[in-house]
Amino acid sequence: MHYALLIYGNEKAWESRDEREKQENHERHGRFMAMLRERGALLPGGQELAAAGTATTVRNSGDAVGTTDGPYAETAEQIGGFYLIDAPDLDAALEIARQLPEPIVEVRPVVMHPEMGN
């Protein structure tokens, strides 16, 4: 089964880190990705995302489609990136997510649609 590991964080806290701290975080993610590759669990598609302020939200009410600058939700934490993984079940996906070097990770099953090639 495929799962998305959605990484939440506080962008202001990230921006306040010095370059050494950011590099150490990238290295921890590199080790995490190596572990996923060893398990055969890493799927293509995961990426770091640009800052939430660069987002544009599309709202489709059925009658009209509009856009708004910025993310949909106003929260202290924003989605900063994601991994797509293959795990046999939710327990295995949660075990993997616990190893991610981030404070908040949402684990969500990916809906498989044959017409989309997955």
N, C-alpha and C positions, 0 to 999 in steps of 0.2 A: 504494500500500500504506500502511496506517496503522501508526504506531509510537508507543509510549509512551516518553517521555524521563523516567525516574525520577531525581529529584534527591536525592542523599544528602548529609548533612552532620552535623556534630557540634553538637547542640543547645546544649551548654554554651558552645561557642565563639560561637555565634550570640547567645546571651543576654548574653555579656560584651561584645558590640559596643555602642558608644554610638549614640545616635539618628542622628547624621550618617552613620555607617557603614551603618546599616540603610537609611536613606533612599537612599544612593548605590547600594546593592545593588538596591533596588526600582526605581530609575531604570534600572539596567543591564538588569533584566528587562523593563522597559517598552520599551527599545530592541530587545531580542531579540524581543519580541512584535510590534513594528512590522515587523521584518524578516520574521517568519513571515507576517504579513498581506500584505506586499508580494509575497511568493512564492506566496500562496494556499495555504500549508502549514499554517496554524493551524486545528485542529479544535476544536469546542466540547468542554468537559469538563475541561480542565486546571485545577488549583487548587493553592494553598498548603494544606498540611495542618496541623492543630493538633499540638501537641507529642506525642511518642510516649507520654508518660505518660497521655494521655487515651484511648489505644487500649484496646479490649477484643478479645481473641482468642477466636474460636469454634473449638473442636476437635471434630470429628465422627469418632468411632472406628467408626461403623457401629452399635454397640450403644447408645451413649450420646453425647449432645451436652453439652459443658461449656463454660464460659466462664472466662477468666482475665483479670484486669486487666493492662493493659500490652501492649506489642508482642510478637510471637511470638519474635523473635530478640533476644538480649542482645548488642549490639554497640556500638562507639564511634560508628558512624554510623547515622543513622536516615533513613528516607525523609521528606523535608520537603515534597515537592510533586511535581507532574508536569505535563507538557504532552502533549497528543495532537496528533500531526502527520501530515500526508500527504506522503509522499516516494515517488519512483518505485522506489527500491531501498535496500538497506542502506547502500551507500556514500553516497548522498545524505542519508540520515538521520544518519549519522555526521558528515558535513560540517556539518550543522545543529547537532548536539549539541555539536560542538567550539566553537561560538560562544556556548553558554550560559555565563553568568558564575558558574559553580559548579565546585568542584574534582572532584566525582565525579558522573557521569551514566551511568546504565544505559540502553541503548537496547534495547528489546524489541519485536518485531513483535506487533501486535494480531491475535488470531484473529478472523476475520470469520464470524459466524453469521447466515445469512439470516433465521432465525426471530426474531432479536433486532433486525432492522431495520438491520443494518450490513453 
